[in-house]
Amino acid sequence: MQRHFPLSEAKHDDEVNREDPVDHPQETGCCYQTNRDGFRIDVLRSEAVEIAVVPQLGAKILSLTHLRTGRQWLWLPQEARLFANTPLDPFENSTLLGADECVPTVSPCQINGRAIADHGEAWGRPWELDSEKLRAGEVTTSVILHSPLRLGRTISLRGRSGQTVQIDYRLSNLADDSQPFIWAFHPLMKIDADDDLILPIDSVLV
């Protein structure tokens, strides 16, 4: 599955300090590594967009900034700190920042006799970073879940000036039998006073 997020608006707010730039062949920008609260952060940056990922924290997308207007799209208070959770922690005890992946469930439940945590297994586990893909200008991370499923995700910047964030997913079943699952992308958005949420009426389910 694939998701596209074209951003047509953001100035750089420097919530994450840049270090160690990594050259790559894409014309749309660069990638670099930094850290915050002891956690490594991998950042993709183009003329238009900067997106930051924390592989150790469930590959959380920590920040999504449009560099031409300074708009930070995700919830990231300046005083917020990063910390790790255990796989069975309730989601409300997490950092409650940025965007997380929820799989194989959103609500806590039992699947085939296994207890599955609130918001699934992916957000509370460290993911593996593909360093070779990073050198090519993509942030590719993956995690093997207890379910047993393997979730992989690649983030890249595409389009004119690199203003489109493209996210590609691959979910693999590591068991011999079929496995039920639900997947959800779970962003906590920064909403300003004058923002409107506009959805086609036929796509709204309450």
C-alpha positions in Angstrom: 0.0 0.0 0.0 1.1 3.5 -0.7 0.2 7.0 0.7 1.0 10.4 -0.7 0.9 13.7 1.2 1.5 16.6 -1.1 2.3 19.8 0.9 1.9 23.1 -0.7 2.8 25.3 2.2 6.3 25.6 5.8 10.1 27.9 7.3 12.4 25.6 9.2 11.7 25.8 12.9 14.9 23.9 13.9 13.1 21.8 16.6 15.6 19.1 15.6 19.2 20.2 15.1 20.9 18.9 12.0 24.1 16.8 12.1 25.9 14.3 9.8 24.4 15.1 6.3 24.2 12.1 4.0 24.7 12.7 0.3 22.4 10.8 -2.1 21.6 11.0 -5.8 18.1 12.4 -5.6 17.6 16.0 -6.8 14.9 16.7 -4.2 17.1 17.2 -1.2 19.3 15.5 1.5 19.1 13.3 4.6 20.9 13.6 7.9 20.9 12.2 11.4 20.6 13.9 14.7 19.4 13.0 18.2 17.0 14.1 20.9 16.7 12.9 24.4 19.3 10.2 23.5 17.3 8.8 20.5 18.6 8.9 17.0 16.5 10.8 14.5 16.7 10.3 10.7 15.6 13.3 8.7 14.7 13.7 5.0 14.8 17.3 3.7 14.0 18.9 0.4 13.4 22.5 -0.7 9.9 22.3 0.5 9.6 19.6 3.2 11.4 18.1 6.2 10.3 14.9 7.8 11.9 13.3 10.9 11.7 9.6 12.0 12.7 7.9 15.2 13.4 4.2 14.4 13.9 3.3 18.1 10.4 4.6 19.0 8.2 2.5 16.7 9.6 4.4 13.7 7.5 7.3 14.9 7.3 10.2 12.4 8.2 12.9 14.9 8.0 16.0 12.7 6.6 17.0 9.3 7.4 20.6 8.5 6.7 22.6 5.3 9.9 24.7 5.0 8.4 27.6 3.0 5.8 28.6 5.6 7.1 27.1 8.8 4.0 25.0 9.2 4.5 22.0 11.6 1.8 19.5 10.7 2.2 17.2 13.7 1.7 17.7 17.4 5.2 18.4 18.8 5.3 20.8 21.7 8.7 22.4 22.3 8.8 21.0 25.9 8.0 17.5 24.9 10.5 14.7 25.6 11.1 11.3 24.0 11.1 8.1 25.9 10.7 4.4 25.2 7.7 2.2 26.1 7.4 -1.5 26.5 5.3 -3.5 24.0 2.3 -4.0 26.4 2.1 -0.4 27.6 -1.2 1.5 27.0 -0.9 4.0 24.2 -2.0 6.8 26.6 1.3 6.3 28.5 3.4 7.0 25.3 4.9 10.2 24.2 1.7 11.2 22.4 3.6 13.0 19.7 3.9 12.9 15.9 2.5 9.9 14.0 2.6 6.2 14.8 1.7 2.9 13.0 -1.1 0.8 14.5 -1.0 -2.9 13.6 -2.5 -5.6 14.0 -5.1 -3.8 16.0 -6.1 -0.3 17.3 -8.0 -1.4 20.4 -6.5 -3.8 22.9 -7.7 -7.4 22.2 -6.9 -11.0 22.0 -5.8 -12.5 18.6 -5.4 -16.3 18.5 -5.0 -16.4 22.3 -2.4 -13.6 22.3 -2.9 -10.4 24.2 -2.4 -7.4 21.8 -1.7 -4.1 23.3 -3.6 -0.8 22.9 -3.0 0.6 19.4 -1.2 -2.6 18.4 2.4 -3.9 18.6 4.3 -1.7 16.2 4.4 1.7 18.0 6.0 0.3 21.3 8.9 -1.6 19.6 12.2 -0.4 18.1 12.3 -0.8 14.3 15.4 -1.7 12.2 16.8 1.0 9.9 18.1 0.2 6.5 21.3 2.2 6.3 21.9 1.4 2.6 18.5 2.9 1.7 19.2 5.9 3.9 22.3 6.6 1.8 20.0 6.5 -1.3 17.8 9.2 0.2 15.0 7.1 1.7 14.1 6.2 5.3 13.3 2.5 5.2 12.4 0.8 8.5 10.9 -2.5 9.5 9.8 -4.5 12.5 8.9 -8.1 13.2 5.9 -8.3 15.5 4.8 -11.0 17.9 1.6 -11.5 15.8 3.6 -12.9 13.7 3.8 -10.2 11.0 6.6 -8.1 9.5 5.8 -4.5 8.7 8.2 -2.5 6.5 7.8 1.2 5.6 9.7 3.5 3.2 9.4 7.2 3.3 10.7 9.3 0.4 10.2 12.8 -1.0 9.0 13.1 -4.6 7.7 15.6 -7.1 8.7 19.1 -7.9 11.0 20.5 -5.2 10.4 17.3 -3.2 7.1 18.6 -1.8 5.2 15.2 -1.8 5.9 12.8 1.0 5.5 9.3 -0.3 5.0 6.4 2.2 5.2 2.8 0.9 4.2 -0.2 3.1 4.8 -3.9 3.0 3.1 -6.3 5.4 4.3 -9.9 5.4 2.8 -12.9 7.2 5.6 -15.0 8.8 3.2 -17.8 9.9 2.0 -20.8 7.9 -1.7 -19.9 8.6 -3.6 -16.7 7.9 -3.4 -13.9 10.4 -6.2 -11.3 11.0 -5.0 -7.7 11.2 -6.1 -4.1 11.1 -3.7 -1.3 10.1 -4.1 2.4 10.8 -1.8 5.4 10.3 -2.2 7.4 13.5 -1.0 11.0 13.2 -1.6 13.5 16.0 -2.1 16.7 14.1 -1.3 20.3 15.2 -4.6 22.2 14.7 -4.6 26.0 14.7 -7.6 28.2 15.5 -8.4 29.0 11.8 -8.0 25.4 10.5 -10.9 23.6 8.8 -11.2 19.8 8.2 -12.8 19.3 4.8 -13.9 15.7 3.8 -16.1 14.4 1.0 -19.4 13.5 2.6 -19.4 10.0 1.1 -16.0 9.2 2.8 -17.1 10.1 6.3 -17.9 7.3 8.8 -18.7 8.1 12.4 
